[in-house]
Amino acid sequence: MSHEAHEPETPHLDFQGTTPYEDYVKADVLTHLQHTLSDDPGEMVFLVTTQVMELWFTVIVHEWETAAQALRRDDVPTALDALRRSRRELEALNASWRPLAGLTPAQFNSYRGALGEGSGFQSAMYRRMEFLLGDKSASMLVPHRGAPRVHAELEKALHEPSLYDEVLRFLARRGHPVPKGVLERDVSRKYEPSRAVEEIWTAVYAGDERDEAARLGEALTDVAELVWRWRNDHLVATRRAMGAKTGTGGSAGVAWLEKRAQKSVFPELWTARSYV
């Protein structure tokens, strides 16, 4: 028997037109979307990092919408799978701050002017994330009036139940005493904490940890914690790069981010723990 080493077969390289990889990934499109507006070499990493964040927002919105739709069908396993995937995706999203975390004011100022009135506050996909978390406001549609498709998608998301609304409706169908006022609330408005909902989560956590509701609560808590970390990392990166100055696009900058970082996502999941 011959022990001669055999070279692996050369993969097929001759394609008519673009490669199957390019057809699927659209890498040529993605890698030619970067058009810097200053001569500073540091602007490229800022631009690419921001674009990467937008892609992660898109994936996370998909996961949370999947979870919400599954809960509507009482399909808890599918909802839990989507929430667990989103946890890993949120970890990757949060890691996106690392390339920007060490920006000095001088480095940021070298291309800040190129941003003009642009601000992350204007991100439509991030706004859809916030709407799914229950933080809704019709005024957030105003910056997008000039983009009909984007505006229509946001308006649809504004008037649909949030992920947390679907969770509470699921709990009601499982026999938990969710108040009628919570179930029939105007879902286009910001969710406000309910003492009765807090008591429901207290009872869930005092019971069997293997119960569907308890596992769902923990998956949501993982999401809420990582969203808080995202907000805090955003605050720290901004504070380091520009201190307390007015943000790009005329936003309040650090002052606004500080308020965001103090807010809890799915609030009763946190406060209920004090009573278990």
C-alpha positions in Angstrom: 0.0 0.0 0.0 1.4 3.4 -0.9 1.9 5.9 1.9 2.4 8.7 -0.5 0.6 11.9 0.7 -2.2 13.0 -1.6 -2.9 16.7 -2.2 -6.4 17.6 -1.4 -8.5 18.2 -4.5 -8.6 21.8 -5.6 -12.0 23.2 -5.0 -14.0 24.3 -8.0 -12.9 27.9 -8.8 -14.3 28.6 -12.3 -17.8 30.2 -12.0 -19.9 31.9 -14.6 -20.4 35.3 -13.1 -20.1 35.9 -9.4 -19.3 33.2 -6.9 -22.0 31.4 -4.9 -20.5 32.9 -1.7 -20.8 36.4 -3.2 -24.4 35.7 -4.3 -25.3 34.7 -0.8 -23.3 37.1 1.4 -23.3 40.1 -0.9 -19.7 40.8 0.4 -18.9 43.1 -2.5 -21.9 45.3 -1.5 -21.0 45.3 2.2 -17.3 46.1 1.7 -18.1 49.0 -0.6 -20.5 50.8 1.6 -17.8 52.7 3.5 -17.5 56.3 2.3 -15.6 58.4 4.8 -16.1 62.1 4.8 -12.8 63.3 6.4 -9.1 62.6 5.8 -8.7 61.1 9.3 -7.7 57.4 9.1 -9.6 56.8 12.4 -13.0 57.6 10.8 -13.0 54.3 9.0 -13.2 52.2 12.2 -15.9 54.5 13.5 -18.0 54.1 10.3 -17.5 50.3 10.0 -18.2 49.8 13.7 -21.5 51.8 13.4 -22.5 49.7 10.3 -21.8 46.5 12.2 -24.0 47.7 15.0 -26.8 48.3 12.5 -26.5 44.7 11.3 -26.6 43.3 14.8 -29.7 45.5 15.5 -31.3 43.9 12.5 -30.6 40.4 13.7 -31.8 41.1 17.2 -35.1 42.6 16.0 -35.6 39.5 13.9 -35.0 37.3 17.0 -37.4 39.3 19.3 -40.1 39.4 16.6 -39.7 35.6 16.2 -40.1 35.2 20.0 -43.1 37.5 20.1 -44.8 35.6 17.2 -44.0 32.2 18.9 -45.5 33.4 22.2 -48.7 34.4 20.3 -49.0 30.7 19.3 -48.0 29.5 22.9 -44.9 28.0 21.4 -42.5 28.6 24.3 -39.6 26.4 23.1 -39.3 28.5 19.9 -39.5 31.7 21.8 -36.8 30.6 24.3 -34.5 29.5 21.4 -34.9 33.0 19.8 -34.3 34.8 23.1 -31.2 32.7 23.8 -29.8 33.4 20.4 -30.4 37.1 20.9 -28.4 36.9 24.2 -25.3 35.8 22.2 -26.0 38.4 19.6 -26.3 41.1 22.2 -23.0 40.0 23.6 -21.5 40.5 20.1 -23.2 43.8 19.7 -21.8 45.0 23.0 -18.3 44.0 22.0 -18.7 46.4 19.1 -17.9 49.2 21.5 -14.3 48.0 22.0 -12.8 49.5 18.9 -14.3 52.9 20.0 -13.9 52.6 23.8 -10.5 54.2 23.9 -11.2 57.3 21.7 -9.7 60.4 23.1 -11.5 63.8 22.6 -8.8 64.8 20.1 -9.2 61.6 18.0 -13.0 61.9 18.0 -12.9 65.6 17.1 -10.7 64.9 14.1 -13.7 63.6 12.2 -16.6 64.5 14.3 -17.5 67.4 12.0 -18.0 65.0 9.2 -21.0 63.5 11.1 -22.9 66.8 10.7 -26.3 66.3 12.1 -26.0 62.6 12.1 -26.6 60.8 15.5 -27.1 57.2 16.6 -30.3 58.6 18.1 -31.7 58.6 14.5 -31.2 54.8 14.0 -34.5 53.4 12.8 -33.5 49.8 13.5 -32.4 50.6 17.0 -35.7 52.4 17.5 -37.5 49.1 16.5 -35.4 47.3 19.2 -36.6 49.8 21.8 -40.2 49.5 20.6 -40.0 45.7 21.0 -38.8 46.3 24.6 -41.9 48.4 25.3 -40.2 51.8 25.2 -42.5 53.5 22.7 -43.2 57.1 21.6 -44.9 58.3 18.5 -42.5 61.3 18.4 -39.6 58.9 17.6 -41.1 58.5 14.1 -40.7 62.2 13.3 -37.0 62.0 12.1 -38.0 59.3 9.5 -40.9 61.1 7.8 -38.7 61.7 4.7 -38.1 57.9 4.3 -41.5 56.3 3.5 -40.5 52.7 3.8 -38.6 53.2 7.1 -41.4 55.4 8.5 -44.1 52.7 7.6 -42.1 50.0 9.3 -41.6 52.0 12.4 -45.3 53.0 12.5 -46.3 49.3 12.2 -43.9 48.4 15.1 -45.3 51.3 17.2 -48.9 49.9 17.0 -48.0 46.3 17.4 -47.7 44.6 20.9 -44.1 44.7 22.2 -42.3 41.5 23.1 -43.2 42.1 26.8 -46.9 42.6 25.9 -46.9 39.2 24.3 -45.2 37.7 27.4 -47.9 39.1 29.6 -50.7 37.9 27.3 -49.1 34.5 27.4 -49.0 34.5 31.2 -52.7 35.5 31.2 -53.6 32.5 29.0 -51.7 30.3 31.5 -54.0 31.5 34.2 -51.9 34.2 35.8 -54.0 37.2 37.0 -52.7 39.9 34.6 -55.0 42.9 35.0 -57.4 43.8 32.2 -55.9 47.3 32.1 -52.5 45.8 31.3 -53.8 43.4 28.7 -56.0 46.0 26.9 -53.6 49.0 27.2 -52.7 51.2 24.3 -49.7 49.3 23.0 -48.4 52.4 21.1 -47.6 54.0 24.4 -44.6 53.3 26.7 -45.1 50.4 29.0 -45.5 51.4 32.7 -44.7 49.0 35.6 -47.6 47.3 37.3 -47.7 46.2 40.9 -50.0 43.3 39.9 -47.5 42.1 37.3 -44.7 42.4 39.9 -46.8 40.0 42.1 -47.2 37.6 39.2 -43.4 37.4 38.7 -42.9 37.1 42.4 -45.2 34.0 42.4 -43.5 32.6 39.3 -40.0 32.9 40.9 -41.2 31.5 44.2 -42.4 28.4 42.4 -40.8 25.7 40.2 -37.7 27.1 38.4 -38.3 24.5 35.6 -41.7 26.0 34.9 -42.1 27.6 31.4 -42.9 31.0 32.9 -39.8 30.9 35.1 -37.5 29.9 32.2 -39.1 32.6 30.1 -38.5 35.2 32.9 -34.9 34.3 33.1 -34.4 34.5 29.3 -35.9 37.9 29.4 -33.8 38.9 32.3 -30.7 37.9 30.4 -31.8 40.1 27.5 -32.6 43.0 29.9 -29.2 42.8 31.5 -27.4 42.9 28.2 -29.5 45.8 27.0 -28.5 47.7 30.2 -24.8 46.9 29.5 -25.2 48.2 25.9 -26.6 51.5 27.2 -23.9 51.8 29.9 -21.1 51.0 27.4 -22.5 53.6 25.1 -22.5 56.1 27.9 -18.9 55.3 28.9 -17.6 55.5 25.3 -19.4 58.8 24.7 -18.2 60.3 28.0 -14.6 59.3 27.2 -14.7 60.7 23.7 -16.6 64.0 24.3 -17.3 64.5 27.9 -20.5 66.4 28.7 -20.6 68.4 25.4 -23.8 68.4 23.2 -24.0 65.2 21.2 -23.9 64.9 17.4 -27.1 66.0 15.7 -27.9 68.4 18.6 -28.7 65.5 21.0 -28.2 65.9 24.7 -25.2 63.5 24.6 -24.1 62.2 27.9 -27.0 63.7 29.9 -29.5 61.7 27.7 -27.5 58.5 27.9 -27.2 58.7 31.7 -31.0 58.8 31.9 -31.3 55.8 29.6 -28.7 53.8 31.5 -30.8 54.2 34.7 -33.9 52.6 33.2 -34.7 48.9 33.6 -36.0 46.8 30.8 -38.9 44.5 31.8 -39.0 46.3 35.2 -41.1 43.9 37.2 -38.7 41.1 36.5 -36.2 43.1 38.6 -38.3 44.4 41.4 -40.1 41.1 42.0 -36.8 39.6 43.2 -37.0 41.7 46.4 -40.1 39.7 47.4 -39.1 36.1 46.7 
